[in-house]
Amino acid sequence: MTAPLLQVDDLHVRFPISGSGMFGTGRRTLYAVNGISFDLVKGECLSIVGESGCGKSTTALAILGLQEPTDGAIRYHGQPFSGPGGPGRMERAKAVQMVFQDPYSSLNPRQSVRTSLAAPLRLHGITAASEIADRIEAMMTDVGLTPEQASRYPHEFSGGQRQRIGIARALILEPEIVVLDEPVSALDVSIRAQIINLLLDLQEKRGLSYLMISHDLSVVEHMSDRVLVMFRGQMVEEGGWRQIFETPVHPYTRRLIAAIPDPDIATKQTETLERFADMPMPGGRDFASDGSKAPDVFVAPSPSELVEIAPDHRVRLALA
């Protein structure tokens, strides 16, 4: 079995929330991430999906070192990552980079592309002008742009071209892990397929591992090897993309998949409902009998109880 490149073990991130009411007294705790555990192996794409506020972006920020975990461990090649500002901060930044959602706001409008790509190289001790020039030229070519375009400024590019520059900036340090934060959601539909194919080509060429955060399940289905479904800070289902899309078991996963306008998927869901009709489903504080979610997000959820129902397919079942 391939050794994990990244290991996330029982990750918790909690935030204190000021009280409410007439006098604003009391404090509550928001359980943004509550007991998430997963591995990421070299060369795979693991997607984290769920509605806004489920904790997927907070999980990504903790992996990037931009959010201090409350509890749990994050390991890279078996060694723990230090927290934000820790002694391993530079090594972590070189190992894990991010492609941002909005290509219009993620680039400095006052800097040329060449300056934006050279900055991380210089920050990490690469100062020879010839090496910087060679790496920028190679990176521009790899993302489908010309080396001559590096002298231009962001406003001279289209949205798709800007996202290519964002990808180049993320890869210029040659990371092993790239966090993709809704990488095509801000782009025109006609451009999305081009960027998705570029990301897949770069993954194969460079042996990259992707951790993708996305609401677009069609993108997730196309790019992912495995899918992790989050709800209210917890994992509720994890499995290969085919298992999640063709045989979803958890009612929340079913709701997500049902939102995809694809009749074939709807048919497969019906077959799944019949197959798992007698299986106990989540209830109690998380779900009503119809699968609808409970309203209070500040209640401390019980620890995740994931059960393997098929090889590499785990689901959180009913709470005691």
C-alpha positions as CSV (number, residue, x, y, z in Angstrom):
1,M,0.0,0.0,0.0
2,T,1.3,3.5,-0.9
3,A,2.4,5.5,2.1
4,P,0.3,8.6,2.6
5,L,1.8,11.9,1.6
6,L,-0.5,13.9,3.9
7,Q,-2.2,12.6,7.0
8,V,-4.9,14.5,8.9
9,D,-5.7,12.9,12.2
10,D,-8.6,13.9,14.4
11,L,-8.5,17.5,13.3
12,H,-10.5,20.0,15.4
13,V,-10.9,23.7,14.9
14,R,-13.1,25.6,17.3
15,F,-14.0,29.3,17.5
16,P,-15.4,31.2,20.5
17,I,-18.6,33.1,19.6
18,S,-19.8,36.1,21.5
19,G,-23.1,35.7,23.3
20,S,-26.4,37.0,22.1
21,G,-29.5,38.4,23.7
22,M,-30.4,41.8,25.3
23,F,-27.1,42.2,27.0
24,G,-24.9,40.1,24.8
25,T,-23.7,38.0,27.7
26,G,-22.4,34.5,27.6
27,R,-20.1,32.7,25.1
28,R,-20.7,29.8,22.8
29,T,-18.3,27.7,20.8
30,L,-18.5,27.1,17.1
31,Y,-17.3,23.6,16.2
32,A,-16.0,24.5,12.7
33,V,-14.1,21.2,12.3
34,N,-14.8,18.4,14.6
35,G,-12.7,15.2,14.3
36,I,-11.8,15.1,10.7
37,S,-9.3,12.3,9.7
38,F,-8.1,11.4,6.2
39,D,-5.0,10.6,4.1
40,L,-3.9,11.9,0.8
41,V,-1.5,9.8,-1.3
42,K,0.8,11.0,-4.0
43,G,-0.8,11.7,-7.4
44,E,-4.4,11.5,-6.3
45,C,-7.2,14.2,-6.1
46,L,-9.2,14.2,-2.9
47,S,-12.2,16.5,-3.0
48,I,-14.0,17.8,0.1
49,V,-17.6,18.8,-0.6
50,G,-20.5,20.2,1.4
51,E,-22.5,23.3,1.8
52,S,-21.1,26.7,2.9
53,G,-20.1,26.6,6.5
54,C,-19.6,22.9,6.7
55,G,-15.9,23.3,7.6
56,K,-14.2,22.3,4.3
57,S,-12.4,25.7,3.8
58,T,-11.3,25.7,7.5
59,T,-9.8,22.3,7.0
60,A,-7.9,23.5,4.0
61,L,-6.6,26.6,5.9
62,A,-5.4,24.4,8.7
63,I,-3.5,22.2,6.2
64,L,-2.0,25.3,4.6
65,G,-0.8,26.5,8.0
66,L,-3.1,29.6,7.9
67,Q,-5.3,28.4,10.8
68,E,-4.1,26.9,14.0
69,P,-5.9,23.6,14.9
70,T,-7.5,23.4,18.3
71,D,-6.6,19.7,18.5
72,G,-5.4,16.9,16.2
73,A,-2.3,16.4,14.0
74,I,-1.4,17.2,10.4
75,R,1.6,15.1,9.1
76,Y,3.6,15.5,5.9
77,H,5.7,12.4,5.0
78,G,5.0,11.2,8.5
79,Q,6.4,14.4,10.2
80,P,4.1,16.8,11.9
81,F,3.6,20.3,10.5
82,S,4.3,23.1,12.8
83,G,1.6,25.8,13.4
84,P,1.3,29.2,11.7
85,G,4.6,31.0,12.2
86,G,6.4,27.9,13.4
87,P,9.9,26.8,12.6
88,G,8.8,24.8,9.6
89,R,6.7,27.5,8.0
90,M,8.9,28.0,5.0
91,E,9.2,24.2,4.3
92,R,5.4,23.9,4.6
93,A,4.9,26.7,2.2
94,K,7.1,25.0,-0.3
95,A,5.4,21.7,0.1
96,V,1.8,22.9,0.0
97,Q,0.5,25.7,-2.3
98,M,-2.9,27.0,-3.2
99,V,-4.8,28.0,-6.4
100,F,-7.4,30.6,-5.4
101,Q,-11.0,30.8,-6.5
102,D,-11.0,34.3,-7.9
103,P,-8.3,35.0,-10.6
104,Y,-9.3,38.7,-10.6
105,S,-8.4,39.4,-7.0
106,S,-5.7,36.9,-6.3
107,L,-3.1,38.7,-8.5
108,N,-1.5,42.0,-7.6
109,P,-2.5,44.5,-10.3
110,R,0.6,46.5,-9.7
111,Q,3.0,43.7,-10.4
112,S,3.9,42.1,-13.7
113,V,3.4,38.4,-14.1
114,R,7.2,38.0,-14.0
115,T,7.4,39.8,-10.7
116,S,4.6,37.8,-9.2
117,L,6.3,34.5,-10.2
118,A,9.8,35.6,-9.1
119,A,8.7,36.7,-5.7
120,P,8.2,33.2,-4.1
121,L,11.4,32.0,-5.7
122,R,13.4,34.8,-4.1
123,L,11.6,34.4,-0.8
124,H,12.8,30.7,-0.8
125,G,16.4,31.5,-1.5
126,I,16.5,31.2,-5.3
127,T,18.2,34.5,-6.3
128,A,20.2,33.7,-9.5
129,A,18.7,35.7,-12.3
130,S,19.3,33.0,-14.9
131,E,17.6,30.3,-12.8
132,I,14.6,32.5,-12.1
133,A,14.2,33.4,-15.8
134,D,14.5,29.7,-16.8
135,R,11.9,28.6,-14.2
136,I,9.5,31.4,-15.2
137,E,9.8,30.6,-18.9
138,A,9.2,26.8,-18.3
139,M,6.3,27.5,-16.0
140,M,4.6,29.9,-18.4
141,T,4.9,27.3,-21.2
142,D,3.5,24.5,-18.9
143,V,0.3,26.5,-18.2
144,G,-0.3,27.3,-21.8
145,L,1.0,30.9,-22.0
146,T,4.1,32.2,-23.7
147,P,7.2,33.4,-21.9
148,E,6.8,36.8,-23.5
149,Q,3.5,37.3,-21.7
150,A,5.3,37.3,-18.4
151,S,6.1,41.0,-18.9
152,R,2.4,41.9,-18.9
153,Y,0.1,43.0,-16.0
154,P,-3.0,41.1,-14.8
155,H,-5.4,43.6,-16.5
156,E,-4.1,42.6,-19.9
157,F,-5.3,39.0,-19.5
158,S,-8.7,37.3,-19.6
159,G,-10.1,35.4,-16.6
160,G,-9.0,32.0,-17.9
161,Q,-5.5,33.4,-18.5
162,R,-5.3,34.9,-15.1
163,Q,-6.2,31.5,-13.6
164,R,-3.4,30.0,-15.6
165,I,-1.1,32.5,-14.0
166,G,-2.5,31.7,-10.6
167,I,-1.7,28.0,-11.3
168,A,1.8,28.9,-12.4
169,R,2.4,30.9,-9.2
170,A,1.2,27.9,-7.1
171,L,3.5,25.5,-9.0
172,I,6.6,27.7,-9.3
173,L,8.1,26.3,-6.1
174,E,7.4,22.7,-7.2
175,P,5.1,21.7,-4.3
176,E,3.8,18.1,-3.9
177,I,0.4,19.2,-2.7
178,V,-1.9,21.8,-4.2
179,V,-5.1,23.0,-2.6
180,L,-7.6,23.9,-5.2
181,D,-10.2,26.3,-3.8
182,E,-13.2,26.3,-6.3
183,P,-10.6,26.6,-9.1
184,V,-13.1,27.2,-12.0
185,S,-16.2,28.6,-10.3
186,A,-15.4,32.2,-11.2
187,L,-14.7,31.3,-14.9
188,D,-17.0,31.3,-17.9
189,V,-18.5,27.8,-18.7
190,S,-16.6,27.8,-22.0
191,I,-13.2,28.2,-20.2
192,R,-13.8,25.8,-17.3
193,A,-13.1,22.6,-19.3
194,Q,-9.8,24.1,-20.5
195,I,-8.6,24.8,-16.9
196,I,-9.8,21.4,-15.6
197,N,-7.9,19.7,-18.4
198,L,-4.8,21.8,-17.7
199,L,-4.9,20.8,-14.0
200,L,-5.2,17.2,-14.9
201,D,-2.3,17.4,-17.3
202,L,-0.1,19.1,-14.8
203,Q,-1.1,16.5,-12.1
204,E,0.0,13.7,-14.4
205,K,3.2,15.5,-15.6
206,R,4.4,16.5,-12.1
207,G,2.9,13.8,-9.9
208,L,0.9,16.4,-8.0
209,S,-1.6,15.6,-5.2
210,Y,-4.7,17.8,-5.2
211,L,-7.0,18.6,-2.3
212,M,-10.0,20.3,-3.9
213,I,-12.7,22.3,-2.2
214,S,-15.7,22.7,-4.5
215,H,-19.4,23.1,-4.6
216,D,-19.5,22.1,-8.3
217,L,-20.1,18.4,-8.2
218,S,-19.7,18.0,-11.9
219,V,-16.1,19.2,-11.5
220,V,-15.6,17.0,-8.5
221,E,-16.9,14.0,-10.4
222,H,-14.6,14.7,-13.3
223,M,-11.4,15.3,-11.4
224,S,-11.6,13.3,-8.2
225,D,-10.2,9.9,-7.2
226,R,-11.9,10.1,-3.8
227,V,-14.6,12.3,-2.2
228,L,-15.1,13.3,1.4
229,V,-18.5,14.7,2.3
230,M,-18.7,17.1,5.3
231,F,-21.7,18.3,7.2
232,R,-21.5,20.6,10.3
233,G,-17.8,20.1,10.8
234,Q,-17.8,16.3,10.5
235,M,-17.2,13.7,7.9
236,V,-20.5,11.9,7.0
237,E,-19.3,9.9,4.0
238,E,-16.0,9.1,2.3
239,G,-15.3,6.9,-0.7
240,G,-14.2,6.7,-4.3
241,W,-15.9,9.1,-6.7
242,R,-17.9,6.3,-8.2
243,Q,-19.1,5.1,-4.8
244,I,-20.2,8.6,-3.8
245,F,-21.9,9.5,-7.1
246,E,-23.4,6.2,-7.9
247,T,-24.2,4.6,-4.5
248,P,-24.5,7.5,-2.0
249,V,-25.7,6.2,1.4
250,H,-25.8,9.1,3.8
251,P,-29.0,11.2,3.4
252,Y,-27.0,14.4,3.2
253,T,-24.8,12.9,0.4
254,R,-28.0,11.9,-1.4
255,R,-29.3,15.4,-1.2
256,L,-26.1,16.8,-2.7
257,I,-26.1,14.3,-5.5
258,A,-29.8,14.8,-6.1
259,A,-29.1,18.4,-6.9
260,I,-27.1,17.4,-10.0
261,P,-29.4,17.7,-13.1
262,D,-28.4,14.2,-14.4
263,P,-31.2,11.6,-14.9
264,D,-28.7,8.7,-14.9
265,I,-27.5,9.7,-11.4
266,A,-31.1,10.0,-10.3
267,T,-31.7,6.4,-11.4
268,K,-28.6,5.1,-9.7
269,Q,-29.8,6.9,-6.5
270,T,-33.1,5.0,-6.6
271,E,-31.3,1.7,-6.8
272,T,-29.1,2.8,-3.9
273,L,-32.1,3.7,-1.7
274,E,-33.6,0.2,-2.3
275,R,-30.2,-1.5,-1.7
276,F,-29.7,0.2,1.7
277,A,-33.3,0.5,2.7
278,D,-32.8,-1.4,6.0
279,M,-29.6,0.3,7.0
280,P,-29.8,2.7,10.1
281,M,-29.3,6.3,9.0
282,P,-28.2,9.3,11.0
283,G,-30.8,10.8,13.3
284,G,-30.8,12.5,16.7
285,R,-29.3,16.0,16.7
286,D,-28.0,16.0,13.1
287,F,-30.9,14.8,11.0
288,A,-34.6,14.5,11.2
289,S,-36.2,11.3,9.8
290,D,-36.5,12.9,6.4
291,G,-32.8,13.8,6.3
292,S,-33.3,17.5,6.9
293,K,-30.7,19.2,9.0
294,A,-31.0,20.4,12.5
295,P,-30.9,24.2,13.0
296,D,-28.4,24.7,15.9
297,V,-24.8,24.7,14.5
298,F,-23.4,25.6,17.9
299,V,-24.2,22.2,19.6
300,A,-21.1,20.2,20.1
301,P,-21.5,17.2,17.8
302,S,-20.7,13.7,19.1
303,P,-17.5,12.1,17.7
304,S,-17.8,10.8,14.2
305,E,-18.8,7.2,14.0
306,L,-17.8,6.0,10.5
307,V,-18.6,2.5,9.4
308,E,-17.0,0.8,6.4
309,I,-19.9,-0.5,4.3
310,A,-17.8,-1.5,1.3
311,P,-14.1,-1.5,0.6
312,D,-12.8,2.1,1.0
313,H,-16.4,3.4,1.5
314,R,-17.2,4.7,4.9
315,V,-20.4,6.3,6.2
316,R,-21.4,7.9,9.4
317,L,-24.4,5.9,10.8
318,A,-27.0,6.7,13.4
319,L,-26.0,8.3,16.7
320,A,-26.7,6.5,19.9
